[in-house]
Amino acid sequence: MTARVYCFAHAGGSAGEFREWAGLAENVRIAGVERPGRGTRFAEPALTELTALVAEQADSLALDLPFGLFGHSFGALLVFEIAHTLRARGLRTPDWLWVSSFPSPDLARREPDARQLPDADLLRTLHRRHDAIPAEVLDNPELLEIVAAYMRADYTAMETHGFRDREPLPCDLRVLSGADEHDLHDRLAGWEKHVTGAFSMDFLPGGHFYLRDPDNRHHIVQAMNGIWTPGVER
């Protein structure tokens, strides 16, 4: 392996979202990064303050190889802040950032206190917004309570975080989005000012959860395979 790509899921998501990506990788090692309180770290308390969550996630990364960070939705905000944290610590920083389905951080609109809603209302609100919650969760009180706790922790971290302007990051950045996310598209180009390297945007078929389409996953991972391979178009 010549490089690593660390992947961070959407609000309420887990590292399992990226399990299939590893099998598509060739010369990079792709790994989902688990947040406390879910998945393989279910027994740990969830972190609801973004600075603490970013520090914890940054601590978990092996920095022995060149690497990139991929984040979808809330995960995009995490990778942006993790990259800044690594630089502030004087550590190795990512060669690449992939930010998916999330506006430029200075243009992010605060959600109307989604974290304050009762469990069922919280999940139904998010389901209407992103078609994200399976019916079997909404109809099962035990599952609903578990998933709502994941969502509430991440939305609390996101809604209480304030953007802080800093020097651009010394890396390349690619914005990814579902082609149907029309309300988001005009706030994506703003990502360019946050890096000094190459900038590009890629719109793939689908909505907010376009990553769940196997063709889209393959497209993204193949681009990652080419990043650290000389002579391969990325």
Secondary structure as GFF3:
##gff-version 3
##sequence-region A 1 234
A	DSSP	beta_strand	3	8	.	.	.	ID=ss1
A	DSSP	three_ten_helix	15	18	.	.	.	ID=ss2
A	DSSP	alpha_helix	19	24	.	.	.	ID=ss3
A	DSSP	beta_strand	28	32	.	.	.	ID=ss4
A	DSSP	three_ten_helix	39	41	.	.	.	ID=ss5
A	DSSP	alpha_helix	50	59	.	.	.	ID=ss6
A	DSSP	beta_strand	67	72	.	.	.	ID=ss7
A	DSSP	alpha_helix	74	88	.	.	.	ID=ss8
A	DSSP	beta_strand	96	100	.	.	.	ID=ss9
A	DSSP	three_ten_helix	105	107	.	.	.	ID=ss10
A	DSSP	three_ten_helix	114	116	.	.	.	ID=ss11
A	DSSP	alpha_helix	119	130	.	.	.	ID=ss12
A	DSSP	alpha_helix	135	138	.	.	.	ID=ss13
A	DSSP	alpha_helix	141	159	.	.	.	ID=ss14
A	DSSP	beta_strand	172	178	.	.	.	ID=ss15
A	DSSP	alpha_helix	182	185	.	.	.	ID=ss16
A	DSSP	three_ten_helix	189	194	.	.	.	ID=ss17
A	DSSP	beta_strand	199	204	.	.	.	ID=ss18
A	DSSP	three_ten_helix	210	212	.	.	.	ID=ss19
A	DSSP	alpha_helix	214	227	.	.	.	ID=ss20
###
